[in-house]
Amino acid sequence: MATQWDFGIDLIQSLEIPDPFQTFVAKKYANAKGYVHDFFTGEWSYKCLTCKEDMSAPSRKIMTKIRLYHSRNECTGGY
Ligand SMILES: [Zn+2]
């Protein structure tokens, strides 16, 4: 049985969830700076700012993994 208190918690959560999520999305987009999306092939490409190597990936998520792997293990740019 839901009490008035439980309902209050649900209401607070439903109001507060979008904020951290939007902050997260904004940060994600900030990290994605420099990504280029090819609208026709659907591929993402990124040129490493340190060694100028071109990288490409089928999605933004994979692009981020490739970029992080590259910067941490290959050219160590920015670290
Ligand atoms: Zn690099």
PDB file of the backbone (N, CA, C, O) and the ligand in Angstrom, with CONECT records:
HET     ZN  A 101       1
ATOM      1  N   MET A   1       0.846  -1.209   0.000  1.00  0.00           N
ATOM      2  CA  MET A   1       0.000   0.000   0.000  1.00  0.00           C
ATOM      3  C   MET A   1       0.879   1.257   0.000  1.00  0.00           C
ATOM      4  O   MET A   1       1.726   1.424   0.877  1.00  0.00           O
ATOM      5  N   ALA A   2       0.683   2.100  -0.945  1.00  0.00           N
ATOM      6  CA  ALA A   2       1.481   3.322  -1.037  1.00  0.00           C
ATOM      7  C   ALA A   2       0.949   4.385  -0.076  1.00  0.00           C
ATOM      8  O   ALA A   2      -0.236   4.719  -0.084  1.00  0.00           O
ATOM      9  N   THR A   3       1.829   4.890   0.725  1.00  0.00           N
ATOM     10  CA  THR A   3       1.430   5.950   1.656  1.00  0.00           C
ATOM     11  C   THR A   3       1.658   7.297   0.974  1.00  0.00           C
ATOM     12  O   THR A   3       2.231   7.378  -0.112  1.00  0.00           O
ATOM     13  N   GLN A   4       1.210   8.312   1.622  1.00  0.00           N
ATOM     14  CA  GLN A   4       1.385   9.665   1.085  1.00  0.00           C
ATOM     15  C   GLN A   4       2.884   9.990   0.990  1.00  0.00           C
ATOM     16  O   GLN A   4       3.328  10.692   0.082  1.00  0.00           O
ATOM     17  N   TRP A   5       3.652   9.456   1.961  1.00  0.00           N
ATOM     18  CA  TRP A   5       5.096   9.696   2.008  1.00  0.00           C
ATOM     19  C   TRP A   5       5.780   9.067   0.782  1.00  0.00           C
ATOM     20  O   TRP A   5       6.627   9.693   0.144  1.00  0.00           O
ATOM     21  N   ASP A   6       5.395   7.814   0.464  1.00  0.00           N
ATOM     22  CA  ASP A   6       5.961   7.140  -0.706  1.00  0.00           C
ATOM     23  C   ASP A   6       5.692   7.946  -1.974  1.00  0.00           C
ATOM     24  O   ASP A   6       6.569   8.112  -2.822  1.00  0.00           O
ATOM     25  N   PHE A   7       4.487   8.433  -2.080  1.00  0.00           N
ATOM     26  CA  PHE A   7       4.115   9.207  -3.264  1.00  0.00           C
ATOM     27  C   PHE A   7       4.990  10.455  -3.374  1.00  0.00           C
ATOM     28  O   PHE A   7       5.410  10.851  -4.461  1.00  0.00           O
ATOM     29  N   GLY A   8       5.249  11.060  -2.211  1.00  0.00           N
ATOM     30  CA  GLY A   8       6.100  12.258  -2.178  1.00  0.00           C
ATOM     31  C   GLY A   8       7.502  11.957  -2.703  1.00  0.00           C
ATOM     32  O   GLY A   8       8.070  12.750  -3.455  1.00  0.00           O
ATOM     33  N   ILE A   9       8.056  10.818  -2.308  1.00  0.00           N
ATOM     34  CA  ILE A   9       9.397  10.415  -2.753  1.00  0.00           C
ATOM     35  C   ILE A   9       9.403  10.231  -4.277  1.00  0.00           C
ATOM     36  O   ILE A   9      10.307  10.705  -4.966  1.00  0.00           O
ATOM     37  N   ASP A  10       8.388   9.541  -4.785  1.00  0.00           N
ATOM     38  CA  ASP A  10       8.290   9.318  -6.224  1.00  0.00           C
ATOM     39  C   ASP A  10       8.248  10.642  -6.977  1.00  0.00           C
ATOM     40  O   ASP A  10       8.883  10.807  -8.018  1.00  0.00           O
ATOM     41  N   LEU A  11       7.491  11.572  -6.428  1.00  0.00           N
ATOM     42  CA  LEU A  11       7.332  12.865  -7.090  1.00  0.00           C
ATOM     43  C   LEU A  11       8.667  13.604  -7.121  1.00  0.00           C
ATOM     44  O   LEU A  11       9.043  14.188  -8.137  1.00  0.00           O
ATOM     45  N   ILE A  12       9.384  13.569  -5.982  1.00  0.00           N
ATOM     46  CA  ILE A  12      10.687  14.251  -5.908  1.00  0.00           C
ATOM     47  C   ILE A  12      11.661  13.627  -6.899  1.00  0.00           C
ATOM     48  O   ILE A  12      12.385  14.335  -7.598  1.00  0.00           O
ATOM     49  N   GLN A  13      11.676  12.275  -6.957  1.00  0.00           N
ATOM     50  CA  GLN A  13      12.599  11.602  -7.869  1.00  0.00           C
ATOM     51  C   GLN A  13      12.284  11.926  -9.324  1.00  0.00           C
ATOM     52  O   GLN A  13      13.183  12.161 -10.131  1.00  0.00           O
ATOM     53  N   SER A  14      10.988  11.934  -9.646  1.00  0.00           N
ATOM     54  CA  SER A  14      10.642  12.192 -11.045  1.00  0.00           C
ATOM     55  C   SER A  14      10.981  13.628 -11.435  1.00  0.00           C
ATOM     56  O   SER A  14      11.211  13.916 -12.609  1.00  0.00           O
ATOM     57  N   LEU A  15      11.014  14.518 -10.465  1.00  0.00           N
ATOM     58  CA  LEU A  15      11.364  15.906 -10.767  1.00  0.00           C
ATOM     59  C   LEU A  15      12.880  16.102 -10.813  1.00  0.00           C
ATOM     60  O   LEU A  15      13.380  16.956 -11.545  1.00  0.00           O
ATOM     61  N   GLU A  16      13.609  15.300 -10.020  1.00  0.00           N
ATOM     62  CA  GLU A  16      15.047  15.526  -9.915  1.00  0.00           C
ATOM     63  C   GLU A  16      15.888  14.732 -10.898  1.00  0.00           C
ATOM     64  O   GLU A  16      17.022  15.115 -11.186  1.00  0.00           O
ATOM     65  N   ILE A  17      15.362  13.647 -11.414  1.00  0.00           N
ATOM     66  CA  ILE A  17      16.153  12.806 -12.332  1.00  0.00           C
ATOM     67  C   ILE A  17      16.632  13.549 -13.587  1.00  0.00           C
ATOM     68  O   ILE A  17      17.794  13.386 -13.960  1.00  0.00           O
ATOM     69  N   PRO A  18      15.815  14.337 -14.241  1.00  0.00           N
ATOM     70  CA  PRO A  18      16.283  14.965 -15.496  1.00  0.00           C
ATOM     71  C   PRO A  18      17.514  15.860 -15.349  1.00  0.00           C
ATOM     72  O   PRO A  18      18.305  15.977 -16.284  1.00  0.00           O
ATOM     73  N   ASP A  19      17.683  16.489 -14.194  1.00  0.00           N
ATOM     74  CA  ASP A  19      18.808  17.417 -14.055  1.00  0.00           C
ATOM     75  C   ASP A  19      20.189  16.767 -14.155  1.00  0.00           C
ATOM     76  O   ASP A  19      20.993  17.168 -14.996  1.00  0.00           O
ATOM     77  N   PRO A  20      20.484  15.758 -13.302  1.00  0.00           N
ATOM     78  CA  PRO A  20      21.794  15.103 -13.445  1.00  0.00           C
ATOM     79  C   PRO A  20      21.963  14.458 -14.813  1.00  0.00           C
ATOM     80  O   PRO A  20      23.064  14.416 -15.363  1.00  0.00           O
ATOM     81  N   PHE A  21      20.868  13.962 -15.347  1.00  0.00           N
ATOM     82  CA  PHE A  21      20.950  13.322 -16.660  1.00  0.00           C
ATOM     83  C   PHE A  21      21.350  14.344 -17.718  1.00  0.00           C
ATOM     84  O   PHE A  21      22.197  14.062 -18.566  1.00  0.00           O
ATOM     85  N   GLN A  22      20.754  15.513 -17.672  1.00  0.00           N
ATOM     86  CA  GLN A  22      21.088  16.556 -18.654  1.00  0.00           C
ATOM     87  C   GLN A  22      22.516  17.040 -18.489  1.00  0.00           C
ATOM     88  O   GLN A  22      23.200  17.346 -19.466  1.00  0.00           O
ATOM     89  N   THR A  23      22.958  17.107 -17.245  1.00  0.00           N
ATOM     90  CA  THR A  23      24.346  17.506 -16.993  1.00  0.00           C
ATOM     91  C   THR A  23      25.276  16.477 -17.597  1.00  0.00           C
ATOM     92  O   THR A  23      26.281  16.817 -18.221  1.00  0.00           O
ATOM     93  N   PHE A  24      24.926  15.197 -17.403  1.00  0.00           N
ATOM     94  CA  PHE A  24      25.713  14.106 -17.954  1.00  0.00           C
ATOM     95  C   PHE A  24      25.797  14.200 -19.473  1.00  0.00           C
ATOM     96  O   PHE A  24      26.870  14.057 -20.059  1.00  0.00           O
ATOM     97  N   VAL A  25      24.653  14.443 -20.098  1.00  0.00           N
ATOM     98  CA  VAL A  25      24.609  14.556 -21.560  1.00  0.00           C
ATOM     99  C   VAL A  25      25.469  15.728 -22.023  1.00  0.00           C
ATOM    100  O   VAL A  25      26.210  15.612 -22.998  1.00  0.00           O
ATOM    101  N   ALA A  26      25.369  16.851 -21.326  1.00  0.00           N
ATOM    102  CA  ALA A  26      26.148  18.029 -21.689  1.00  0.00           C
ATOM    103  C   ALA A  26      27.643  17.733 -21.599  1.00  0.00           C
ATOM    104  O   ALA A  26      28.419  18.159 -22.455  1.00  0.00           O
ATOM    105  N   LYS A  27      28.041  17.004 -20.560  1.00  0.00           N
ATOM    106  CA  LYS A  27      29.454  16.654 -20.393  1.00  0.00           C
ATOM    107  C   LYS A  27      29.906  15.714 -21.489  1.00  0.00           C
ATOM    108  O   LYS A  27      31.025  15.805 -21.995  1.00  0.00           O
ATOM    109  N   LYS A  28      29.001  14.799 -21.848  1.00  0.00           N
ATOM    110  CA  LYS A  28      29.293  13.836 -22.885  1.00  0.00           C
ATOM    111  C   LYS A  28      29.536  14.554 -24.216  1.00  0.00           C
ATOM    112  O   LYS A  28      30.439  14.200 -24.975  1.00  0.00           O
ATOM    113  N   TYR A  29      28.717  15.561 -24.477  1.00  0.00           N
ATOM    114  CA  TYR A  29      28.880  16.313 -25.721  1.00  0.00           C
ATOM    115  C   TYR A  29      30.143  17.157 -25.703  1.00  0.00           C
ATOM    116  O   TYR A  29      30.783  17.356 -26.736  1.00  0.00           O
ATOM    117  N   ALA A  30      30.499  17.655 -24.518  1.00  0.00           N
ATOM    118  CA  ALA A  30      31.715  18.450 -24.393  1.00  0.00           C
ATOM    119  C   ALA A  30      32.931  17.578 -24.693  1.00  0.00           C
ATOM    120  O   ALA A  30      33.889  18.020 -25.328  1.00  0.00           O
ATOM    121  N   ASN A  31      32.873  16.319 -24.219  1.00  0.00           N
ATOM    122  CA  ASN A  31      33.950  15.373 -24.482  1.00  0.00           C
ATOM    123  C   ASN A  31      34.047  15.045 -25.960  1.00  0.00           C
ATOM    124  O   ASN A  31      35.120  14.742 -26.482  1.00  0.00           O
ATOM    125  N   ALA A  32      32.906  15.110 -26.619  1.00  0.00           N
ATOM    126  CA  ALA A  32      32.853  14.710 -28.023  1.00  0.00           C
ATOM    127  C   ALA A  32      33.302  15.834 -28.955  1.00  0.00           C
ATOM    128  O   ALA A  32      33.175  15.709 -30.173  1.00  0.00           O
ATOM    129  N   LYS A  33      33.808  16.895 -28.418  1.00  0.00           N
ATOM    130  CA  LYS A  33      34.269  18.028 -29.218  1.00  0.00           C
ATOM    131  C   LYS A  33      35.332  17.564 -30.215  1.00  0.00           C
ATOM    132  O   LYS A  33      36.296  16.891 -29.850  1.00  0.00           O
ATOM    133  N   GLY A  34      35.141  17.928 -31.445  1.00  0.00           N
ATOM    134  CA  GLY A  34      36.107  17.510 -32.449  1.00  0.00           C
ATOM    135  C   GLY A  34      35.661  16.290 -33.233  1.00  0.00           C
ATOM    136  O   GLY A  34      36.290  15.916 -34.223  1.00  0.00           O
ATOM    137  N   TYR A  35      34.576  15.670 -32.790  1.00  0.00           N
ATOM    138  CA  TYR A  35      34.055  14.526 -33.538  1.00  0.00           C
ATOM    139  C   TYR A  35      33.336  15.049 -34.777  1.00  0.00           C
ATOM    140  O   TYR A  35      32.667  16.082 -34.736  1.00  0.00           O
ATOM    141  N   VAL A  36      33.482  14.336 -35.851  1.00  0.00           N
ATOM    142  CA  VAL A  36      32.767  14.705 -37.072  1.00  0.00           C
ATOM    143  C   VAL A  36      31.859  13.550 -37.459  1.00  0.00           C
ATOM    144  O   VAL A  36      32.309  12.412 -37.592  1.00  0.00           O
ATOM    145  N   HIS A  37      30.597  13.844 -37.636  1.00  0.00           N
ATOM    146  CA  HIS A  37      29.655  12.805 -38.019  1.00  0.00           C
ATOM    147  C   HIS A  37      29.397  12.877 -39.513  1.00  0.00           C
ATOM    148  O   HIS A  37      28.941  13.898 -40.029  1.00  0.00           O
ATOM    149  N   ASP A  38      29.696  11.772 -40.209  1.00  0.00           N
ATOM    150  CA  ASP A  38      29.405  11.717 -41.639  1.00  0.00           C
ATOM    151  C   ASP A  38      27.973  11.256 -41.805  1.00  0.00           C
ATOM    152  O   ASP A  38      27.634  10.099 -41.555  1.00  0.00           O
ATOM    153  N   PHE A  39      27.158  12.173 -42.226  1.00  0.00           N
ATOM    154  CA  PHE A  39      25.722  11.912 -42.317  1.00  0.00           C
ATOM    155  C   PHE A  39      25.393  10.793 -43.302  1.00  0.00           C
ATOM    156  O   PHE A  39      24.420  10.065 -43.104  1.00  0.00           O
ATOM    157  N   PHE A  40      26.184  10.649 -44.350  1.00  0.00           N
ATOM    158  CA  PHE A  40      25.862   9.677 -45.406  1.00  0.00           C
ATOM    159  C   PHE A  40      26.292   8.254 -45.070  1.00  0.00           C
ATOM    160  O   PHE A  40      25.563   7.302 -45.347  1.00  0.00           O
ATOM    161  N   THR A  41      27.469   8.107 -44.475  1.00  0.00           N
ATOM    162  CA  THR A  41      27.923   6.762 -44.122  1.00  0.00           C
ATOM    163  C   THR A  41      27.487   6.406 -42.701  1.00  0.00           C
ATOM    164  O   THR A  41      27.493   5.235 -42.320  1.00  0.00           O
ATOM    165  N   GLY A  42      27.106   7.427 -41.914  1.00  0.00           N
ATOM    166  CA  GLY A  42      26.717   7.197 -40.526  1.00  0.00           C
ATOM    167  C   GLY A  42      27.920   6.994 -39.625  1.00  0.00           C
ATOM    168  O   GLY A  42      27.771   6.632 -38.458  1.00  0.00           O
ATOM    169  N   GLU A  43      29.116   7.224 -40.160  1.00  0.00           N
ATOM    170  CA  GLU A  43      30.331   7.025 -39.371  1.00  0.00           C
ATOM    171  C   GLU A  43      30.785   8.294 -38.670  1.00  0.00           C
ATOM    172  O   GLU A  43      30.536   9.411 -39.124  1.00  0.00           O
ATOM    173  N   TRP A  44      31.451   8.084 -37.560  1.00  0.00           N
ATOM    174  CA  TRP A  44      32.034   9.184 -36.811  1.00  0.00           C
ATOM    175  C   TRP A  44      33.530   9.186 -37.065  1.00  0.00           C
ATOM    176  O   TRP A  44      34.161   8.130 -37.110  1.00  0.00           O
ATOM    177  N   SER A  45      34.089  10.361 -37.229  1.00  0.00           N
ATOM    178  CA  SER A  45      35.535  10.410 -37.373  1.00  0.00           C
ATOM    179  C   SER A  45      36.105  11.472 -36.451  1.00  0.00           C
ATOM    180  O   SER A  45      35.417  12.414 -36.057  1.00  0.00           O
ATOM    181  N   TYR A  46      37.350  11.305 -36.121  1.00  0.00           N
ATOM    182  CA  TYR A  46      38.010  12.186 -35.176  1.00  0.00           C
ATOM    183  C   TYR A  46      39.486  12.241 -35.518  1.00  0.00           C
ATOM    184  O   TYR A  46      40.118  11.214 -35.766  1.00  0.00           O
ATOM    185  N   LYS A  47      40.023  13.434 -35.527  1.00  0.00           N
ATOM    186  CA  LYS A  47      41.452  13.577 -35.786  1.00  0.00           C
ATOM    187  C   LYS A  47      42.135  13.898 -34.468  1.00  0.00           C
ATOM    188  O   LYS A  47      41.806  14.877 -33.798  1.00  0.00           O
ATOM    189  N   CYS A  48      43.086  13.059 -34.112  1.00  0.00           N
ATOM    190  CA  CYS A  48      43.794  13.276 -32.849  1.00  0.00           C
ATOM    191  C   CYS A  48      44.508  14.625 -32.889  1.00  0.00           C
ATOM    192  O   CYS A  48      45.252  14.925 -33.823  1.00  0.00           O
ATOM    193  N   LEU A  49      44.266  15.430 -31.853  1.00  0.00           N
ATOM    194  CA  LEU A  49      44.850  16.771 -31.823  1.00  0.00           C
ATOM    195  C   LEU A  49      46.360  16.734 -31.593  1.00  0.00           C
ATOM    196  O   LEU A  49      47.071  17.682 -31.928  1.00  0.00           O
ATOM    197  N   THR A  50      46.838  15.642 -31.025  1.00  0.00           N
ATOM    198  CA  THR A  50      48.259  15.542 -30.703  1.00  0.00           C
ATOM    199  C   THR A  50      49.095  15.004 -31.861  1.00  0.00           C
ATOM    200  O   THR A  50      50.095  15.606 -32.250  1.00  0.00           O
ATOM    201  N   CYS A  51      48.668  13.854 -32.409  1.00  0.00           N
ATOM    202  CA  CYS A  51      49.492  13.245 -33.462  1.00  0.00           C
ATOM    203  C   CYS A  51      48.845  13.333 -34.844  1.00  0.00           C
ATOM    204  O   CYS A  51      49.410  12.857 -35.829  1.00  0.00           O
ATOM    205  N   LYS A  52      47.661  13.943 -34.913  1.00  0.00           N
ATOM    206  CA  LYS A  52      46.935  14.166 -36.176  1.00  0.00           C
ATOM    207  C   LYS A  52      46.484  12.872 -36.874  1.00  0.00           C
ATOM    208  O   LYS A  52      46.206  12.866 -38.074  1.00  0.00           O
ATOM    209  N   GLU A  53      46.419  11.801 -36.115  1.00  0.00           N
ATOM    210  CA  GLU A  53      45.975  10.545 -36.705  1.00  0.00           C
ATOM    211  C   GLU A  53      44.451  10.572 -36.850  1.00  0.00           C
ATOM    212  O   GLU A  53      43.734  11.010 -35.951  1.00  0.00           O
ATOM    213  N   ASP A  54      43.977  10.090 -38.005  1.00  0.00           N
ATOM    214  CA  ASP A  54      42.537  10.024 -38.230  1.00  0.00           C
ATOM    215  C   ASP A  54      41.986   8.703 -37.718  1.00  0.00           C
ATOM    216  O   ASP A  54      42.569   7.640 -37.934  1.00  0.00           O
ATOM    217  N   MET A  55      40.850   8.793 -37.035  1.00  0.00           N
ATOM    218  CA  MET A  55      40.203   7.587 -36.527  1.00  0.00           C
ATOM    219  C   MET A  55      38.743   7.644 -36.935  1.00  0.00           C
ATOM    220  O   MET A  55      38.177   8.727 -37.083  1.00  0.00           O
ATOM    221  N   SER A  56      38.133   6.484 -37.117  1.00  0.00           N
ATOM    222  CA  SER A  56      36.710   6.480 -37.421  1.00  0.00           C
ATOM    223  C   SER A  56      36.029   5.330 -36.712  1.00  0.00           C
ATOM    224  O   SER A  56      36.659   4.322 -36.389  1.00  0.00           O
ATOM    225  N   ALA A  57      34.721   5.491 -36.468  1.00  0.00           N
ATOM    226  CA  ALA A  57      33.954   4.479 -35.743  1.00  0.00           C
ATOM    227  C   ALA A  57      32.502   4.530 -36.201  1.00  0.00           C
ATOM    228  O   ALA A  57      32.031   5.560 -36.684  1.00  0.00           O
ATOM    229  N   PRO A  58      31.799   3.418 -36.049  1.00  0.00           N
ATOM    230  CA  PRO A  58      30.397   3.383 -36.478  1.00  0.00           C
ATOM    231  C   PRO A  58      29.443   4.133 -35.556  1.00  0.00           C
ATOM    232  O   PRO A  58      28.315   4.425 -35.951  1.00  0.00           O
ATOM    233  N   SER A  59      29.866   4.448 -34.346  1.00  0.00           N
ATOM    234  CA  SER A  59      28.994   5.211 -33.459  1.00  0.00           C
ATOM    235  C   SER A  59      29.823   6.110 -32.559  1.00  0.00           C
ATOM    236  O   SER A  59      31.028   5.919 -32.400  1.00  0.00           O
ATOM    237  N   ARG A  60      29.155   7.088 -31.978  1.00  0.00           N
ATOM    238  CA  ARG A  60      29.826   8.040 -31.100  1.00  0.00           C
ATOM    239  C   ARG A  60      30.424   7.335 -29.880  1.00  0.00           C
ATOM    240  O   ARG A  60      31.507   7.674 -29.404  1.00  0.00           O
ATOM    241  N   LYS A  61      29.673   6.337 -29.393  1.00  0.00           N
ATOM    242  CA  LYS A  61      30.110   5.595 -28.214  1.00  0.00           C
ATOM    243  C   LYS A  61      31.427   4.854 -28.482  1.00  0.00           C
ATOM    244  O   LYS A  61      32.355   4.884 -27.674  1.00  0.00           O
ATOM    245  N   ILE A  62      31.474   4.196 -29.633  1.00  0.00           N
ATOM    246  CA  ILE A  62      32.682   3.456 -30.005  1.00  0.00           C
ATOM    247  C   ILE A  62      33.807   4.433 -30.307  1.00  0.00           C
ATOM    248  O   ILE A  62      34.968   4.165 -30.000  1.00  0.00           O
ATOM    249  N   MET A  63      33.464   5.568 -30.909  1.00  0.00           N
ATOM    250  CA  MET A  63      34.455   6.604 -31.199  1.00  0.00           C
ATOM    251  C   MET A  63      35.136   7.050 -29.909  1.00  0.00           C
ATOM    252  O   MET A  63      36.352   7.238 -29.875  1.00  0.00           O
ATOM    253  N   THR A  64      34.350   7.217 -28.856  1.00  0.00           N
ATOM    254  CA  THR A  64      34.909   7.633 -27.574  1.00  0.00           C
ATOM    255  C   THR A  64      35.869   6.579 -27.040  1.00  0.00           C
ATOM    256  O   THR A  64      36.939   6.907 -26.527  1.00  0.00           O
ATOM    257  N   LYS A  65      35.482   5.307 -27.163  1.00  0.00           N
ATOM    258  CA  LYS A  65      36.356   4.219 -26.705  1.00  0.00           C
ATOM    259  C   LYS A  65      37.663   4.214 -27.482  1.00  0.00           C
ATOM    260  O   LYS A  65      38.740   4.064 -26.904  1.00  0.00           O
ATOM    261  N   ILE A  66      37.563   4.380 -28.794  1.00  0.00           N
ATOM    262  CA  ILE A  66      38.758   4.387 -29.636  1.00  0.00           C
ATOM    263  C   ILE A  66      39.651   5.572 -29.281  1.00  0.00           C
ATOM    264  O   ILE A  66      40.870   5.447 -29.173  1.00  0.00           O
ATOM    265  N   ARG A  67      38.999   6.742 -29.098  1.00  0.00           N
ATOM    266  CA  ARG A  67      39.759   7.960 -28.781  1.00  0.00           C
ATOM    267  C   ARG A  67      40.489   7.807 -27.445  1.00  0.00           C
ATOM    268  O   ARG A  67      41.664   8.152 -27.324  1.00  0.00           O
ATOM    269  N   LEU A  68      39.762   7.276 -26.431  1.00  0.00           N
ATOM    270  CA  LEU A  68      40.376   7.116 -25.117  1.00  0.00           C
ATOM    271  C   LEU A  68      41.509   6.098 -25.171  1.00  0.00           C
ATOM    272  O   LEU A  68      42.568   6.300 -24.576  1.00  0.00           O
ATOM    273  N   TYR A  69      41.275   5.006 -25.889  1.00  0.00           N
ATOM    274  CA  TYR A  69      42.307   3.979 -26.025  1.00  0.00           C
ATOM    275  C   TYR A  69      43.529   4.580 -26.694  1.00  0.00           C
ATOM    276  O   TYR A  69      44.661   4.380 -26.254  1.00  0.00           O
ATOM    277  N   HIS A  70      43.282   5.319 -27.764  1.00  0.00           N
ATOM    278  CA  HIS A  70      44.381   5.936 -28.517  1.00  0.00           C
ATOM    279  C   HIS A  70      45.174   6.902 -27.645  1.00  0.00           C
ATOM    280  O   HIS A  70      46.403   6.849 -27.602  1.00  0.00           O
ATOM    281  N   SER A  71      44.459   7.784 -26.951  1.00  0.00           N
ATOM    282  CA  SER A  71      45.170   8.800 -26.174  1.00  0.00           C
ATOM    283  C   SER A  71      45.872   8.202 -24.948  1.00  0.00           C
ATOM    284  O   SER A  71      46.877   8.744 -24.487  1.00  0.00           O
ATOM    285  N   ARG A  72      45.353   7.098 -24.424  1.00  0.00           N
ATOM    286  CA  ARG A  72      45.990   6.488 -23.255  1.00  0.00           C
ATOM    287  C   ARG A  72      47.106   5.535 -23.605  1.00  0.00           C
ATOM    288  O   ARG A  72      48.096   5.437 -22.880  1.00  0.00           O
ATOM    289  N   ASN A  73      46.953   4.822 -24.723  1.00  0.00           N
ATOM    290  CA  ASN A  73      47.912   3.759 -25.033  1.00  0.00           C
ATOM    291  C   ASN A  73      48.773   4.008 -26.246  1.00  0.00           C
ATOM    292  O   ASN A  73      49.846   3.415 -26.364  1.00  0.00           O
ATOM    293  N   GLU A  74      48.346   4.856 -27.144  1.00  0.00           N
ATOM    294  CA  GLU A  74      49.102   5.016 -28.379  1.00  0.00           C
ATOM    295  C   GLU A  74      49.960   6.290 -28.401  1.00  0.00           C
ATOM    296  O   GLU A  74      51.188   6.218 -28.450  1.00  0.00           O
ATOM    297  N   CYS A  75      49.306   7.445 -28.364  1.00  0.00           N
ATOM    298  CA  CYS A  75      50.135   8.656 -28.427  1.00  0.00           C
ATOM    299  C   CYS A  75      50.235   9.372 -27.073  1.00  0.00           C
ATOM    300  O   CYS A  75      50.993  10.330 -26.921  1.00  0.00           O
ATOM    301  N   THR A  76      49.453   8.890 -26.086  1.00  0.00           N
ATOM    302  CA  THR A  76      49.413   9.473 -24.743  1.00  0.00           C
ATOM    303  C   THR A  76      49.199  10.989 -24.756  1.00  0.00           C
ATOM    304  O   THR A  76      49.629  11.695 -23.843  1.00  0.00           O
ATOM    305  N   GLY A  77      48.530  11.476 -25.802  1.00  0.00           N
ATOM    306  CA  GLY A  77      48.271  12.911 -25.911  1.00  0.00           C
ATOM    307  C   GLY A  77      47.362  13.422 -24.801  1.00  0.00           C
ATOM    308  O   GLY A  77      46.310  12.841 -24.537  1.00  0.00           O
ATOM    309  N   GLY A  78      47.760  14.484 -24.166  1.00  0.00           N
ATOM    310  CA  GLY A  78      46.936  15.114 -23.141  1.00  0.00           C
ATOM    311  C   GLY A  78      47.014  14.459 -21.771  1.00  0.00           C
ATOM    312  O   GLY A  78      46.328  14.890 -20.845  1.00  0.00           O
ATOM    313  N   TYR A  79      47.834  13.431 -21.626  1.00  0.00           N
ATOM    314  CA  TYR A  79      47.937  12.779 -20.304  1.00  0.00           C
ATOM    315  C   TYR A  79      49.362  12.881 -19.742  1.00  0.00           C
ATOM    316  O   TYR A  79      49.629  12.390 -18.645  1.00  0.00           O
TER     317      TYR A  79
HETATM  318 ZN    ZN A 101      47.235  10.644 -31.175  1.00  0.00          ZN2+
END
